[in-house]
Amino acid sequence: MITGEVSPYREAIVPLSVWGPDGARLTVDATLDTGFTEHLTLSPQIVAALGLVYEDTSRVVLADGRVEALYVYACTALWDGDEREILVYAAEGGCLLGMALLHGYEVRLQVVDGGVVTIEALG
């Protein structure tokens, strides 16, 4: 089970440990984004700090409808106690946790300031 909390800005936030191929490791506050279908976004600065390996470039449609090309990197994340190899999209702004990581999980939110965010495996 993964837990986090609802921020005063009504964002569901969970801590997520991520690391690169050389072992550089960070824990980021990831905001759940059900409109993002992939795994995770990280800022280019965090991507560089982790020394992530470039995989591809992908065209994505942003929330405002613009289409933008983003660099995609390989990364390791600690998800529900297990190491997972995931793809990270380098994007300005905060860290977004998408539906690909949430697939197979139930999300419960107590939508009040400081409310509990619970992510638990189905079945």
C-alpha positions in Angstrom: 0.0 0.0 0.0 1.2 3.5 -0.8 0.0 6.5 1.2 0.2 10.3 0.7 -1.9 13.3 1.4 -4.1 15.9 -0.1 -2.4 19.3 -0.3 -4.1 22.7 0.5 -4.3 23.1 -3.3 -6.5 19.9 -3.5 -3.8 17.9 -5.1 -3.3 14.2 -4.3 0.4 13.8 -3.5 2.4 10.7 -2.8 6.2 10.3 -2.2 8.0 8.3 -4.8 11.6 7.1 -4.8 13.3 7.1 -8.2 16.8 6.4 -9.3 19.0 6.2 -12.3 21.5 3.7 -13.6 24.4 4.9 -11.5 22.4 4.8 -8.3 21.6 8.5 -7.9 18.4 8.4 -5.9 15.7 11.0 -5.0 12.3 11.0 -3.4 9.9 13.2 -5.2 6.4 14.4 -4.3 4.3 13.0 -7.2 0.9 14.5 -8.0 -1.7 12.0 -9.2 -2.9 13.0 -12.7 -5.6 10.8 -14.1 -5.4 12.7 -17.4 -1.8 11.5 -17.9 -1.8 8.0 -19.4 1.9 7.2 -18.9 4.0 6.5 -15.8 5.7 9.7 -14.6 6.9 13.1 -15.5 10.0 14.7 -14.0 11.6 18.0 -14.6 14.6 18.1 -16.9 16.7 19.1 -13.9 15.7 16.0 -11.9 16.3 13.8 -15.0 19.8 15.2 -15.3 20.5 14.8 -11.6 19.5 11.2 -11.7 21.6 10.6 -14.9 18.7 8.9 -16.6 19.2 7.2 -20.0 17.4 8.6 -23.0 15.0 6.2 -24.7 12.9 8.1 -27.2 11.0 11.2 -28.1 7.2 11.2 -27.9 4.6 13.6 -29.1 2.0 14.2 -26.3 -1.2 16.2 -26.1 -1.1 18.6 -23.1 -4.1 19.5 -20.9 -4.5 22.7 -22.9 -4.6 20.9 -26.2 -1.1 21.8 -27.4 1.0 19.0 -28.9 4.6 18.9 -27.7 7.5 16.6 -28.2 8.9 15.3 -24.9 12.1 13.3 -24.2 11.5 9.9 -22.6 14.0 8.3 -20.3 14.4 4.9 -18.5 14.1 5.1 -14.7 13.7 2.8 -11.7 11.0 3.5 -9.1 10.0 2.0 -5.8 6.3 1.3 -6.3 4.4 -0.5 -3.5 7.6 -2.0 -2.1 8.8 -3.3 -5.5 11.4 -1.9 -7.9 9.8 -1.1 -11.3 11.5 -0.1 -14.5 9.4 2.8 -15.8 9.4 5.4 -18.5 9.8 9.0 -17.4 8.8 12.0 -19.6 10.9 15.1 -19.1 8.5 18.0 -18.6 8.6 21.4 -16.9 6.5 21.7 -13.8 5.8 19.4 -11.0 6.2 15.6 -10.9 3.1 13.9 -12.3 2.2 10.3 -11.5 0.1 8.9 -14.4 -2.4 6.1 -15.0 0.3 3.6 -16.2 1.6 3.4 -12.6 -1.9 3.3 -11.1 -3.0 0.5 -13.4 -4.2 -2.5 -11.2 -4.6 -0.3 -8.1 -7.5 1.3 -6.2 -7.1 5.0 -5.3 -8.9 6.4 -2.3 -8.9 10.1 -1.4 -10.0 12.0 1.6 -10.4 15.3 -0.1 -9.8 17.7 2.7 -6.6 19.6 3.6 -4.2 16.9 4.8 -6.6 14.2 3.9 -5.2 10.7 3.3 -4.4 9.4 -0.2 -4.3 5.6 -0.3 -3.2 3.5 -3.3 -3.7 -0.2 -2.8 -3.3 -3.2 -5.2 -6.5 -4.8 -6.5 -7.0 -8.4 -5.8 
